[in-house]
């Protein structure tokens, strides 16, 4: 009598050899069907932050119109303006004010911005 060996491999629906990826995000633990997830804009890390902002005096900012909106920061003798037309594209600016780190955020979807100041380093 000859014996044969049969290998049976069972993979459940919840297990994926390679997790689904959409728009740069891994969806292995998605709680909704992956086929229902639609494209929603730039890919992961597709909105570049500004890490080394440069500033010009207000009189020299010819790229801005008088009615352009800015997100402003003033503390001590320092004041800065972050133009919304630039924040629309970048959404995040990593900046400094003396020894304090500044995180400037803007959401073009809801039109709100905030500036976070860390403690002195």
C-alpha positions as CSV (number, residue, x, y, z in Angstrom):
1,X,0.0,0.0,0.0
2,X,1.5,3.4,-1.0
3,X,0.9,6.5,1.1
4,X,0.7,10.0,-0.3
5,X,1.1,13.1,1.7
6,X,-1.3,16.0,1.0
7,X,-0.6,19.4,2.3
8,X,-3.6,21.5,2.9
9,X,-3.2,25.2,3.4
10,X,-6.2,27.1,4.7
11,X,-6.2,30.9,4.7
12,X,-9.2,32.6,6.3
13,X,-10.7,35.7,4.7
14,X,-9.4,37.9,7.5
15,X,-5.7,36.9,6.9
16,X,-3.8,38.5,4.0
17,X,-0.4,37.4,2.8
18,X,0.3,41.0,2.0
19,X,-2.0,43.7,3.5
20,X,-3.9,45.9,1.0
21,X,-2.3,49.3,0.4
22,X,-4.2,52.3,-0.9
23,X,-2.8,55.8,-1.3
24,X,0.3,54.8,0.7
25,X,-1.7,53.5,3.7
26,X,-1.6,49.9,4.8
27,X,-5.2,48.7,5.2
28,X,-4.6,45.3,6.8
29,X,-6.7,46.2,9.9
30,X,-9.5,48.1,8.0
31,X,-12.8,47.8,9.7
32,X,-14.7,48.5,6.5
33,X,-14.4,46.6,3.2
34,X,-11.2,47.8,1.4
35,X,-13.0,48.1,-1.9
36,X,-15.2,50.8,-0.4
37,X,-12.3,53.0,0.4
38,X,-11.9,55.7,-2.2
39,X,-9.0,58.0,-3.2
40,X,-9.1,61.1,-1.0
41,X,-6.4,63.4,-2.2
42,X,-2.6,63.4,-1.9
43,X,-0.8,60.1,-1.0
44,X,0.7,59.6,2.4
45,X,3.3,62.2,3.0
46,X,2.2,63.9,-0.2
47,X,1.8,67.4,1.4
48,X,5.3,68.7,2.0
49,X,5.8,70.7,5.2
50,X,7.9,73.8,5.2
51,X,10.9,73.0,7.4
52,X,13.0,76.1,6.8
53,X,10.7,79.0,6.2
54,X,12.1,82.3,5.0
55,X,10.6,85.7,5.6
56,X,10.6,89.1,4.0
57,X,9.6,92.4,5.4
58,X,5.9,93.3,4.9
59,X,6.9,96.1,2.5
60,X,8.9,93.6,0.3
61,X,6.1,91.0,0.1
62,X,5.1,91.9,-3.4
63,X,3.7,88.3,-4.0
64,X,0.9,89.2,-1.6
65,X,-2.2,91.3,-2.3
66,X,-3.5,93.8,0.3
67,X,-6.5,91.6,1.0
68,X,-4.6,88.2,1.2
69,X,-5.2,86.4,4.5
70,X,-2.4,85.4,6.8
71,X,-2.0,83.4,10.0
72,X,-0.2,85.7,12.4
73,X,2.1,85.2,15.3
74,X,3.3,87.9,17.8
75,X,5.3,87.3,20.9
76,X,7.6,89.8,22.5
77,X,9.4,91.8,19.8
78,X,8.8,89.1,17.2
79,X,5.9,89.1,14.7
80,X,5.4,86.8,11.7
81,X,2.8,86.3,9.1
82,X,2.2,82.9,7.4
83,X,0.3,83.6,4.1
84,X,-2.8,81.3,3.7
85,X,-2.1,81.0,0.0
86,X,1.2,79.2,0.9
87,X,-0.4,77.2,3.8
88,X,-3.1,76.0,1.4
89,X,-0.4,74.0,-0.3
90,X,1.9,73.0,2.6
91,X,-0.5,72.9,5.6
92,X,2.4,72.7,8.1
93,X,5.4,75.0,8.9
94,X,8.1,74.0,11.4
95,X,9.6,77.3,12.6
96,X,11.4,78.8,15.5
97,X,11.0,82.0,17.6
98,X,14.2,82.3,19.6
99,X,14.6,79.1,21.7
100,X,10.9,78.2,21.1
101,X,9.8,75.8,18.4
102,X,6.7,76.8,16.5
103,X,4.4,74.4,14.7
104,X,2.1,76.3,12.3
105,X,-0.9,74.2,11.1
106,X,-3.6,75.1,8.6
107,X,-6.5,73.1,7.3
108,X,-7.7,74.2,3.9
109,X,-10.8,72.0,4.2
110,X,-12.2,73.9,7.2
111,X,-10.2,77.1,6.9
112,X,-8.7,77.0,10.4
113,X,-5.2,77.5,11.6
114,X,-3.3,77.2,14.8
115,X,0.2,77.9,16.0
116,X,1.7,75.7,18.7
117,X,4.6,77.0,20.8
118,X,6.8,74.6,22.7
119,X,8.6,75.4,25.9
120,X,12.1,76.8,25.7
121,X,14.7,74.2,24.8
